[in-house]
Amino acid sequence: MLNNQLRRHANAATLDAVEKYLLATAFVFFAYRMISNYVETGSPVTLIYALDQLVVLIFVLLRRAPKELSLRIDDWIFGFAGTFFAIMISAPSGAALVPPIIVHGVLLTGFAIHVLAKFALRRSFGVVAANRGVKTTGPYRFVRHPMYLGYVVSQVGLLLAGPTLINIMIIGLCWFLFVKRIAAEERLLLTDEVYQVFATQTRYRVIPGVY
């Protein structure tokens, strides 16, 4: 029994390290694209979104090891695909749909929501479905997955800044993958009695009154 527990812990730690390495590597390429665009255009939109994604990486690198990490291949695919496509979004190049002050406001609102969610989680944030402890404070008092709400708001801000067909397609795919990731996280977390109570008390997953 002890050997099995040690083996599971070692496997989880190895997979946790692999996840961190892959995300850090992907972010380097993303940051290069965003900074290059800022140098060319001087638009603060790309810097705000780059900062948005940098915070994601920082919290991943600083997180604690999970109590339980999903070993299902589809959970890993959905987790990494959702993160990968989020950093494949291109800098806005179409005509802005609203004034810049509104674009910046929407982007910063989305950024604030998911950063507050990450601070509530502290070192319990991850990409692949895992149980690093159930959190019920901060924005988690209103929805069960406020981080995804922040991502959605930020991506709406990017579309308002200058929608392109490729970004519309990528962001639509991101939202589909968010739903898949939420389903994977809840399947694992609902085995925890604390989360079962939390899910009963907090009805909506992402958008109050909608989903």
TAQUI-V702904 format. One record per pair of residues at least 24 apart in sequence whose C-alpha atoms are under 10 Angstrom apart, sorted by the first residue. I is the first residue (numbers start at 0). J is the second residue. Records with the same first field share a line. If there is no record, write none. Layout:
# TAQUI-V702904
I: J ; J
This chain:
# TAQUI-V702904
7: 67 ; 68
8: 64 ; 65 ; 66 ; 67 ; 68
10: 68 ; 70
11: 64 ; 65 ; 66 ; 67 ; 68 ; 69 ; 70 ; 129
12: 63 ; 64 ; 65 ; 68
14: 68 ; 69 ; 70 ; 127
15: 59 ; 60 ; 62 ; 63 ; 64 ; 65 ; 68 ; 125 ; 126 ; 127
16: 60 ; 64
18: 59 ; 60 ; 75 ; 78 ; 79 ; 125 ; 126 ; 127
19: 56 ; 57 ; 59 ; 60 ; 61 ; 62 ; 125 ; 126
20: 59 ; 60
21: 79 ; 83
22: 55 ; 56 ; 59 ; 60 ; 79 ; 82 ; 83 ; 126
23: 53 ; 56 ; 57 ; 59 ; 60
25: 56 ; 82 ; 83 ; 86 ; 87
26: 52 ; 53 ; 55 ; 56 ; 82 ; 83 ; 86 ; 87
27: 53
28: 86 ; 87
29: 53 ; 83 ; 85 ; 86 ; 87 ; 88 ; 89
30: 86
32: 86 ; 87 ; 88 ; 89 ; 90
33: 86 ; 88 ; 89 ; 90
34: 90
35: 90
36: 89 ; 90 ; 91
37: 90
40: 90 ; 92
42: 90 ; 91 ; 99
43: 99 ; 103
44: 90 ; 91 ; 99 ; 102 ; 103 ; 106 ; 107 ; 156 ; 157 ; 160
45: 89 ; 90 ; 91 ; 157 ; 160
46: 90
47: 103 ; 106 ; 107 ; 110 ; 153 ; 157
48: 86 ; 88 ; 90 ; 106 ; 107 ; 109 ; 110 ; 153 ; 154 ; 156 ; 157
49: 86
50: 110
51: 106 ; 107 ; 109 ; 110 ; 111 ; 113 ; 114 ; 149 ; 150 ; 153
52: 82 ; 85 ; 86 ; 110 ; 150
54: 110 ; 113 ; 114 ; 117
55: 82 ; 113 ; 114 ; 117 ; 124 ; 125 ; 126
56: 124 ; 125 ; 126
57: 124
58: 114 ; 117 ; 118 ; 120 ; 121 ; 122 ; 123 ; 124 ; 125
59: 117 ; 122 ; 123 ; 124 ; 125 ; 126
60: 122 ; 124 ; 125
61: 121 ; 122 ; 123 ; 124 ; 125
62: 120 ; 121 ; 122 ; 123 ; 124 ; 125 ; 131
63: 121 ; 122 ; 123 ; 124 ; 125 ; 131
64: 122 ; 123 ; 124 ; 125 ; 129 ; 130 ; 131
65: 122 ; 123 ; 124 ; 125 ; 128 ; 129 ; 130 ; 131 ; 132
66: 123 ; 129 ; 130 ; 131 ; 132
67: 128 ; 129 ; 130 ; 131 ; 132 ; 187 ; 188
68: 125 ; 127 ; 128 ; 129 ; 130 ; 131 ; 184 ; 187
69: 127 ; 128 ; 129 ; 130 ; 183 ; 184 ; 186 ; 187
70: 127 ; 128 ; 129
71: 127 ; 128 ; 183
73: 127 ; 179 ; 180 ; 183
74: 126 ; 127 ; 128 ; 129 ; 179 ; 180 ; 181 ; 182 ; 183 ; 184
75: 126 ; 127 ; 128 ; 180 ; 183
76: 127 ; 176 ; 180
77: 126 ; 127 ; 128 ; 173 ; 175 ; 176 ; 177 ; 178 ; 179 ; 180 ; 181 ; 183
78: 125 ; 126 ; 127 ; 128 ; 176 ; 177 ; 179 ; 180 ; 181 ; 183 ; 184
79: 126 ; 127 ; 176 ; 180
80: 126 ; 172 ; 173 ; 176 ; 177 ; 180
81: 126 ; 127 ; 169 ; 170 ; 172 ; 173 ; 174 ; 175 ; 176 ; 177 ; 178 ; 179 ; 180
82: 126 ; 127 ; 173 ; 176 ; 177
83: 173
84: 166 ; 169 ; 170 ; 172 ; 173 ; 176
85: 150 ; 154 ; 166 ; 169 ; 170 ; 172 ; 173 ; 174
86: 169
87: 165 ; 166 ; 169 ; 170
88: 154 ; 157 ; 163 ; 165 ; 166 ; 167 ; 168 ; 169 ; 170 ; 173
89: 157 ; 162 ; 163 ; 165 ; 166 ; 169
90: 157 ; 158 ; 160 ; 161 ; 162 ; 163 ; 166
91: 157 ; 158 ; 159 ; 160 ; 161 ; 162 ; 163 ; 166
92: 158 ; 160 ; 161 ; 162 ; 163 ; 166
93: 158 ; 159 ; 160 ; 161 ; 162 ; 163 ; 164
94: 158 ; 159 ; 160 ; 161 ; 162 ; 163
95: 157 ; 158 ; 159 ; 160 ; 161 ; 162
96: 156 ; 158 ; 159 ; 160 ; 161 ; 162
97: 156 ; 159 ; 160 ; 161
98: 159 ; 160
99: 156 ; 159 ; 160
101: 156 ; 159 ; 160
102: 153 ; 155 ; 156 ; 157 ; 158 ; 159 ; 160 ; 161
103: 153 ; 156 ; 157 ; 159 ; 160
104: 153 ; 156
105: 149 ; 152 ; 153 ; 154 ; 155 ; 156 ; 157 ; 159 ; 160
106: 149 ; 150 ; 151 ; 152 ; 153 ; 154 ; 155 ; 156 ; 157 ; 159 ; 160
107: 149 ; 152 ; 153 ; 156
108: 149 ; 150 ; 152 ; 153 ; 156
109: 146 ; 147 ; 148 ; 149 ; 150 ; 151 ; 152 ; 153 ; 154 ; 155 ; 156
110: 146 ; 148 ; 149 ; 150 ; 151 ; 152 ; 153 ; 154
111: 146 ; 149 ; 150 ; 152 ; 153
112: 138 ; 145 ; 146 ; 147 ; 148 ; 149 ; 150 ; 152 ; 153
113: 138 ; 144 ; 145 ; 146 ; 147 ; 148 ; 149 ; 150 ; 151 ; 152 ; 153
114: 145 ; 146 ; 149 ; 150
115: 139 ; 145 ; 146 ; 149
116: 144 ; 145 ; 146 ; 147 ; 148 ; 149
117: 145 ; 146
120: 146
126: 180 ; 184
127: 180 ; 183 ; 184
128: 180 ; 181 ; 182 ; 183 ; 184 ; 185 ; 186 ; 187 ; 188
129: 183 ; 184 ; 185 ; 186 ; 187 ; 188
130: 184 ; 185 ; 187 ; 188 ; 189 ; 190 ; 191 ; 194
131: 188
132: 188 ; 191 ; 193 ; 194
133: 188 ; 191 ; 192 ; 193 ; 194 ; 195 ; 197
134: 193 ; 194 ; 197
135: 193 ; 194 ; 197 ; 198 ; 201
139: 197 ; 201 ; 204 ; 205
140: 197 ; 200 ; 201
141: 200 ; 201 ; 202 ; 203 ; 204 ; 205 ; 206 ; 207
142: 198 ; 200 ; 201 ; 202 ; 203 ; 204 ; 205 ; 206 ; 207 ; 208 ; 210
143: 181 ; 185 ; 194 ; 197 ; 198 ; 200 ; 201 ; 202 ; 203 ; 204 ; 205 ; 206 ; 207
144: 181 ; 184 ; 185 ; 203 ; 204 ; 205 ; 206
145: 203 ; 204 ; 205 ; 206 ; 207
146: 205
147: 174 ; 177 ; 178 ; 180 ; 181 ; 204 ; 205 ; 206
148: 177 ; 204 ; 205 ; 206 ; 207
149: 205
150: 174 ; 177
151: 177 ; 205
177: 205
178: 204 ; 205 ; 210
181: 205
